[in-house]
Amino acid sequence: MPAAPRDPEYGNGPAGEPLTPPVLLASLLADRELGLRHLAGPAAAGVHGVHASEMPDPSPYLLGGELLLTAGAGPAEDPDGYVARLAEAGAAALGFGVAPVHEEVPAALAEACARHGLPLLEVPPRTPFSAVARAVGRLTAEARTRELRRTTEAQQALAAAAARPDPVPAVLARLAASLGGSVALWPGGRTAGQELPAPAREALAALLARVGREGGPATATDRAGGHHLAAYALAGRAALGTATPTRAPGDHTVASVAAVLLTLLTAERPAGAEAAALTRLLLDGDPAAALPAGPWYAVHARGTGDPQALAAALGTVLLDPHESGARLLTDREPGPQPGWRLGVSAPAGPDALAAADAQAGRALQRAEAARTPLARHADAGFAGLVGEAEARAHAEALLGPLPPALRETLRAWLAHHGGWDRTAAALGTHRNTVRQRVARCAALLDRDLDDPDVRMELWFALRVL
């Protein structure tokens, strides 16, 4: 079954969010070392990857957005059907390598690409397909770096705007400038940025009303009037809307930061202290100075639900969503949440959040291993720094050469700090028997039992088992 076509600009991520910046076809054509030549179809496209295939129908193996490279064996029998399947699968372009199968690109293939709107490139004989793939990888990395820099600068600018005396209009204006479009706050009709055409304005108003109603979704997207539209639920049934003529990969991240700030700034409850704390945190990177005393709980979450809805359920706006889940910080003791698996740290003050974050990560690993909805940090000391499954596997491998009787002797000997008489008394045997068994342990393990590091590692392994 063919893959769903990508968004023509950036591809489909969760909830329509772009995955990575595309490589523009024009950038590849401008690379003189590749020597690519545009022959048919549109001259503009965004490439997200490269795939080479000589199959008559490679479409089942495409995700969408690929530059498909072929030497001509695939489309030889049915050029029109071949191109139609590629276009339906969302391929970005077709690169045809002349020689060794064909000396030139078949006219029927060029006609099919023009008919189905698929860009067709000629790859000269001197250009290996791997060189095209490397060029796309290099250009993708450069574009990702530029987008990351843009996103970081936008977040810093939003934090600075939130610290101004008139924070709400300042954040809206900064967001509109960062996105290169228009933004609106509902209800109240406050807007900033470019003037929208009527279809986009009406569709955005409907989207804002949808996420702002009780029980509505946390986010929603649409397209109208040549604009990409998005809406984000805020506190008290308010909503933030964005409208942009184009969509960049970091736009959702930037808008989400603005939504968090506006939630703090517009909430009916007193939020001045929280807004100031979050702003100091974003600007100064000093949690101990920015946050109240707590206690705070770090939470690592993995699931299929909406991270913003999870944050609301846990009573916090301090949310760091990522592809497979989220990290959160809350001053309420978390409980299990439907659709999520949670790892929860021990309560911590603002100066111990890094350790709490690590605790939550290990707790989530335990929750997933045990298939429980929630696990809390309980381990203490160095032994708690290693996950249970990993520690047990290491202990089994380390102590594997020892039979049970020798393991018990070694445990007692280590527990009595290498004392022969006390170990013998604890085991009810002669001290020479203890010496022989410990010597046998050292030989089987091929370890120096006089080394304190070796003793420590063996003690942890015996405790685990």
C-alpha distance (Angstrom), angle and dihedral (degrees) to the residues before:
residue distance angle dihedral
M1 . . .
P2 3.81 . .
A3 3.76 117.9 .
A4 3.78 119.8 -107.5
P5 3.81 109.9 -94.3
R6 3.77 117.5 -102.4
D7 3.72 123.5 -118.4
P8 3.83 102.5 -85.0
E9 3.81 90.3 -121.7
Y10 3.78 108.9 37.2
G11 3.78 114.6 -8.3
N12 3.75 132.8 -113.1
G13 3.78 121.6 -63.7
P14 3.79 127.9 161.0
A15 3.80 110.4 -37.5
G16 3.79 89.1 -1.7
E17 3.79 93.6 -58.3
P18 3.83 111.6 150.8
L19 3.78 115.4 -109.9
T20 3.81 104.6 -150.9
P21 3.79 136.1 -14.2
P22 3.81 111.3 -85.8
V23 3.77 126.3 -123.2
L24 3.79 107.1 -118.4
L25 3.78 115.5 -127.4
A26 3.79 88.2 -130.1
S27 3.83 90.0 62.4
L28 3.79 91.4 56.0
L29 3.80 92.6 45.8
A30 3.80 89.5 50.7
D31 3.82 91.9 56.6
R32 3.80 102.7 99.7
E33 3.79 93.5 -167.7
L34 3.81 90.1 62.5
G35 3.80 93.7 46.4
L36 3.82 93.9 -157.3
R37 3.81 117.6 171.1
H38 3.81 127.0 -155.1
L39 3.81 110.0 -132.0
A40 3.82 109.6 165.3
G41 3.79 145.1 -7.3
P42 3.82 125.0 38.2
A43 3.78 117.4 -20.5
A44 3.84 93.1 -143.9
A45 3.79 125.1 70.7
G46 3.80 140.4 133.0
V47 3.80 116.9 -120.6
H48 3.81 119.9 -154.2
G49 3.78 99.4 175.9
V50 3.79 147.2 -17.5
H51 3.81 127.5 -107.2
A52 3.79 127.0 179.0
S53 3.81 121.1 -157.1
E54 3.80 140.9 154.2
M55 3.81 93.5 -166.4
P56 3.82 118.0 126.3
D57 3.83 87.4 -126.6
P58 3.83 115.7 22.3
S59 3.82 93.1 160.5
P60 3.85 95.8 103.3
Y61 3.81 88.1 61.7
L62 3.81 96.3 52.7
L63 3.80 126.3 94.8
G64 3.79 92.8 -167.3
G65 3.78 130.5 -95.5
E66 3.82 96.0 58.3
L67 3.79 128.2 139.1
L68 3.81 98.9 -133.5
L69 3.81 114.0 -150.0
T70 3.80 121.9 -158.0
A71 3.80 137.2 165.7
G72 3.80 91.2 -145.3
A73 3.80 105.9 -91.1
G74 3.81 93.6 106.2
P75 3.81 101.3 53.8
A76 3.81 95.4 34.6
E77 3.82 97.6 101.1
D78 3.81 101.8 39.7
P79 3.83 113.8 10.7
D80 3.80 95.1 174.3
G81 3.82 95.6 48.9
Y82 3.80 90.5 43.8
V83 3.81 93.0 53.9
A84 3.81 92.7 42.3
R85 3.81 91.1 55.7
L86 3.81 91.9 48.2
A87 3.81 91.8 50.2
E88 3.80 91.4 48.7
A89 3.83 90.6 50.3
G90 3.81 89.9 54.6
A91 3.81 99.4 -110.6
A92 3.79 110.7 173.3
A93 3.81 96.8 -145.2
L94 3.80 144.6 -23.9
G95 3.80 121.0 -118.7
F96 3.82 114.8 -160.7
G97 3.80 117.3 -160.1
V98 3.79 111.9 -149.4
A99 3.81 113.3 -142.6
P100 2.93 147.0 50.9
V101 3.85 94.6 43.2
H102 3.82 99.6 24.4
E103 3.78 131.1 22.8
E104 3.79 90.7 -152.5
V105 3.78 138.4 10.5
P106 3.84 109.6 -82.2
A107 3.79 112.8 -109.7
A108 3.83 90.9 -135.2
L109 3.82 90.0 59.1
A110 3.81 92.5 49.9
E111 3.80 90.3 49.4
A112 3.82 91.2 50.1
C113 3.81 92.0 50.3
A114 3.81 90.7 50.5
R115 3.79 90.6 48.1
H116 3.83 95.3 50.2
G117 3.80 96.6 37.3
L118 3.82 96.3 -115.5
P119 3.83 116.1 144.0
L120 3.81 112.0 -120.9
L121 3.82 121.5 -155.0
E122 3.77 128.8 -171.8
V123 3.82 113.8 -135.8
P124 3.84 110.0 -156.5
P125 3.84 120.0 -131.6
R126 3.82 92.3 -109.3
T127 3.82 92.9 59.4
P128 3.83 115.9 82.4
F129 3.78 116.0 -145.8
S130 3.81 87.7 -123.1
A131 3.82 89.3 61.7
V132 3.81 89.5 57.7
A133 3.81 90.8 49.2
R134 3.81 91.8 50.0
A135 3.80 91.5 49.1
V136 3.81 90.9 52.5
G137 3.82 90.5 48.5
R138 3.80 92.2 49.9
L139 3.80 93.8 47.5
T140 3.82 90.9 46.3
A141 3.81 91.2 53.7
E142 3.80 91.2 49.1
A143 3.80 91.7 49.5
R144 3.81 91.5 47.7
T145 3.81 90.8 52.2
R146 3.80 91.5 50.4
E147 3.80 91.3 48.7
L148 3.80 92.7 48.1
R149 3.80 90.1 52.0
R150 3.81 91.0 49.0
T151 3.81 92.0 49.1
T152 3.80 93.4 48.2
E153 3.79 92.7 49.2
A154 3.81 90.8 48.1
Q155 3.82 92.0 51.8
Q156 3.79 91.3 50.4
A157 3.80 90.9 49.0
L158 3.81 91.2 50.7
A159 3.80 91.2 51.0
A160 3.80 90.3 51.2
A161 3.82 90.7 48.9
A162 3.82 90.6 52.0
A163 3.81 89.2 57.9
R164 3.82 93.6 57.5
P165 3.83 121.8 104.2
D166 3.85 89.8 -109.8
P167 3.81 97.5 41.1
V168 3.82 103.1 164.8
P169 3.84 98.7 56.2
A170 3.81 89.0 38.1
V171 3.82 92.1 55.2
L172 3.82 91.7 45.8
A173 3.80 92.4 50.3
R174 3.80 92.3 46.3
L175 3.81 91.8 48.6
A176 3.81 92.4 50.0
A177 3.81 90.4 50.4
S178 3.82 92.7 47.3
L179 3.80 92.8 50.2
G180 3.78 96.0 39.3
G181 3.80 91.7 -130.5
S182 3.78 143.4 69.8
V183 3.82 131.9 -59.8
A184 3.78 132.8 -167.6
L185 3.80 136.3 -168.4
W186 3.81 117.4 -145.7
P187 2.96 131.4 -121.9
G188 3.77 105.0 27.0
G189 3.79 99.0 40.9
R190 3.81 97.0 -115.7
T191 3.81 109.2 163.0
A192 3.79 140.2 174.1
G193 3.77 136.4 -174.3
Q194 3.77 133.2 27.0
E195 3.80 125.4 5.1
L196 3.81 111.2 -102.5
P197 3.81 126.2 -139.1
A198 3.79 113.6 -111.9
P199 3.85 97.2 -103.5
A200 3.80 92.0 52.3
R201 3.82 92.4 43.9
E202 3.82 92.7 51.3
A203 3.81 93.6 45.1
L204 3.80 91.6 49.4
A205 3.81 91.2 50.5
A206 3.82 89.7 53.1
L207 3.80 90.7 48.2
L208 3.81 92.2 50.6
A209 3.80 91.8 50.0
R210 3.80 89.6 49.7
V211 3.81 96.6 55.0
G212 3.81 92.5 36.5
R213 3.80 96.3 58.8
E214 3.80 122.4 93.4
G215 3.80 109.8 -86.5
G216 3.79 92.1 13.2
P217 3.81 123.8 137.8
A218 3.80 120.6 -81.3
T219 3.82 91.5 -127.0
A220 3.80 136.7 10.7
T221 3.81 136.6 179.6
D222 3.80 137.0 -159.5
R223 3.80 142.0 159.7
A224 3.79 124.6 -129.4
G225 3.78 138.8 146.4
G226 3.80 92.1 13.8
H227 3.83 92.0 -57.9
H228 3.79 136.3 113.1
L229 3.80 108.2 -127.6
A230 3.81 129.5 -160.4
A231 3.80 134.2 171.7
Y232 3.82 129.7 -163.7
A233 3.81 125.4 -163.6
L234 3.80 115.5 -124.1
A235 3.81 130.9 -173.0
G236 3.80 120.9 -62.6
R237 3.84 96.1 21.7
A238 3.79 91.5 -61.1
A239 3.80 120.8 137.1
L240 3.80 140.2 -162.0
G241 3.81 119.5 -140.7
T242 3.81 130.4 -164.9
A243 3.80 130.5 -168.7
T244 3.81 122.2 -173.4
P245 3.81 131.6 171.3
T246 3.82 89.2 -138.9
R247 3.77 132.0 21.3
A248 3.81 125.8 -132.4
P249 3.81 124.0 -162.4
G250 3.81 94.2 -112.8
D251 3.82 96.7 47.1
H252 3.81 93.7 95.0
T253 3.82 91.5 51.1
V254 3.81 92.2 49.1
A255 3.80 92.5 47.3
S256 3.82 91.1 47.6
V257 3.81 91.0 55.4
A258 3.80 89.3 49.9
A259 3.83 89.7 49.3
V260 3.82 91.0 53.9
L261 3.79 91.7 49.1
L262 3.80 92.9 46.6
T263 3.80 90.9 47.8
L264 3.79 88.6 57.5
L265 3.79 93.1 43.5
T266 3.81 98.0 46.4
A267 3.81 102.4 35.1
E268 3.79 115.1 123.4
R269 3.81 91.3 -131.7
P270 3.82 116.6 76.9
A271 3.81 103.5 -81.2
G272 3.78 102.8 160.6
A273 3.80 93.6 104.2
E274 3.81 92.9 46.6
A275 3.80 92.1 46.9
A276 3.78 91.1 50.4
A277 3.81 90.6 46.4
L278 3.81 93.4 50.9
T279 3.78 91.2 45.9
R280 3.80 91.7 51.8
L281 3.78 89.4 47.6
L282 3.81 92.6 51.8
L283 3.79 93.9 44.2
D284 3.79 101.5 38.0
G285 3.80 103.4 24.4
D286 3.82 90.8 -137.7
P287 3.85 111.1 129.3
A288 3.80 93.4 177.5
A289 3.80 90.9 59.3
A290 3.81 95.8 38.3
L291 3.80 104.9 47.4
P292 3.79 133.3 62.7
A293 3.80 118.1 -106.6
G294 3.80 94.1 -91.3
P295 2.96 130.3 159.6
W296 3.80 91.8 -119.8
Y297 3.79 130.6 -165.0
A298 3.80 122.0 -148.9
V299 3.81 112.2 -147.9
H300 3.81 129.5 -164.9
A301 3.80 112.7 -164.4
R302 3.78 134.6 -173.2
G303 3.78 123.2 -176.0
T304 3.78 147.5 99.9
G305 3.80 100.2 -92.2
D306 3.79 131.9 99.8
P307 3.84 109.7 -76.5
Q308 3.81 91.7 -148.8
A309 3.80 90.7 54.5
L310 3.80 88.8 49.8
A311 3.81 90.2 51.5
A312 3.80 90.3 50.9
A313 3.82 90.7 50.1
L314 3.81 90.3 51.9
G315 3.80 91.3 48.0
T316 3.79 98.7 -115.9
V317 3.78 142.4 107.3
L318 3.82 93.0 -162.1
L319 3.79 97.2 105.4
D320 3.81 133.5 153.2
P321 3.83 107.2 -173.1
H322 3.80 121.4 -167.7
E323 3.78 137.5 175.3
S324 3.81 98.5 -78.3
G325 3.80 101.5 26.5
A326 3.78 141.3 -43.9
R327 3.79 147.8 -87.7
L328 3.80 118.2 -133.2
L329 3.78 139.9 -178.1
T330 3.80 118.8 -150.6
D331 3.80 137.9 166.6
R332 3.82 91.3 -146.8
E333 3.81 121.1 83.4
P334 3.83 103.4 -108.0
G335 3.79 124.2 -127.5
P336 3.83 131.1 -167.0
Q337 3.80 115.7 -63.9
P338 3.83 125.7 -156.3
G339 3.79 113.3 -105.6
W340 3.82 94.3 14.8
R341 3.78 138.7 92.2
L342 3.80 110.9 -149.0
G343 3.78 137.0 -161.9
V344 3.82 113.1 -163.3
S345 3.79 127.7 -164.3
A346 3.75 127.4 -139.7
P347 3.83 112.9 -91.0
A348 3.79 109.3 -80.3
G349 3.76 141.4 179.4
P350 3.82 123.2 -117.8
D351 3.81 91.2 -94.9
A352 3.84 92.4 58.9
L353 3.80 101.3 49.4
A354 3.82 94.7 114.2
A355 3.81 90.8 57.8
A356 3.82 90.5 43.9
D357 3.81 90.1 52.6
A358 3.82 90.4 53.3
Q359 3.82 90.3 47.7
A360 3.80 91.3 52.2
G361 3.82 90.9 50.2
R362 3.81 92.0 53.3
A363 3.80 91.3 44.3
L364 3.81 90.0 54.0
Q365 3.82 89.6 52.5
R366 3.81 89.2 54.1
A367 3.80 91.7 47.3
E368 3.79 91.0 52.5
A369 3.80 93.1 45.6
A370 3.82 90.9 50.3
R371 3.83 93.1 37.5
T372 3.79 91.5 -129.4
P373 3.82 123.6 144.4
L374 3.82 93.8 -124.8
A375 3.79 138.5 16.7
R376 3.79 125.4 -175.1
H377 3.77 128.0 -151.7
A378 3.78 108.5 -97.3
D379 3.80 107.2 146.3
A380 3.79 119.4 100.8
G381 3.77 133.7 -161.8
F382 3.78 128.8 11.2
A383 3.80 93.0 -42.6
G384 3.80 89.4 65.2
L385 3.79 92.5 59.2
V386 3.82 91.8 75.6
G387 3.80 123.5 64.9
E388 3.80 116.4 -110.6
A389 3.81 96.4 -117.3
E390 3.80 93.2 46.7
A391 3.82 92.3 46.7
R392 3.80 92.6 49.3
A393 3.80 92.7 49.2
H394 3.81 90.8 50.9
A395 3.82 92.0 47.1
E396 3.81 92.6 50.3
A397 3.79 91.0 50.4
L398 3.80 93.7 46.4
L399 3.83 96.8 45.8
G400 3.80 96.3 34.1
P401 3.85 94.7 107.8
L402 3.83 92.2 57.7
P403 3.82 122.0 85.7
P404 3.83 116.9 -139.8
A405 3.81 95.0 -95.7
L406 3.79 92.8 54.5
R407 3.81 91.4 45.8
E408 3.80 90.3 54.5
T409 3.81 91.7 48.4
L410 3.80 91.5 48.7
R411 3.81 91.2 48.3
A412 3.82 92.2 51.8
W413 3.81 92.7 44.7
L414 3.82 92.3 51.5
A415 3.82 91.3 44.2
H416 3.82 89.2 55.8
H417 3.81 92.6 47.2
G418 3.82 94.1 -111.4
G419 3.81 95.0 -53.4
W420 3.81 108.7 154.0
D421 3.79 98.1 -161.6
R422 3.80 96.6 45.3
T423 3.81 91.2 45.9
A424 3.79 91.1 50.1
A425 3.80 90.7 49.3
A426 3.81 91.7 49.8
L427 3.81 91.9 49.6
G428 3.81 95.6 39.8
T429 3.77 93.7 -124.4
H430 3.81 139.9 108.3
R431 3.82 120.3 -77.3
N432 3.84 90.5 -123.5
T433 3.78 89.6 56.4
V434 3.79 88.4 53.7
R435 3.82 90.6 50.4
Q436 3.81 91.8 50.3
R437 3.80 93.2 48.0
V438 3.81 94.1 47.1
A439 3.80 90.3 48.4
R440 3.81 88.2 50.5
C441 3.83 89.6 51.6
A442 3.79 90.9 52.2
A443 3.79 91.2 50.4
L444 3.82 95.4 47.3
L445 3.80 92.8 45.5
D446 3.82 93.1 40.2
R447 3.81 88.2 -138.6
D448 3.81 134.1 131.4
L449 3.80 103.4 -118.2
D450 3.82 90.9 -166.2
D451 3.82 88.7 67.4
P452 3.84 109.3 96.8
D453 3.82 91.4 -149.0
V454 3.81 90.1 56.0
R455 3.80 91.3 47.4
M456 3.81 91.2 50.3
E457 3.81 93.4 50.0
L458 3.82 92.2 47.5
W459 3.82 91.5 48.2
F460 3.81 92.2 53.2
A461 3.82 90.1 47.3
L462 3.82 92.4 50.3
R463 3.82 90.5 48.4
V464 3.79 91.6 52.8
L465 3.80 92.0 51.6
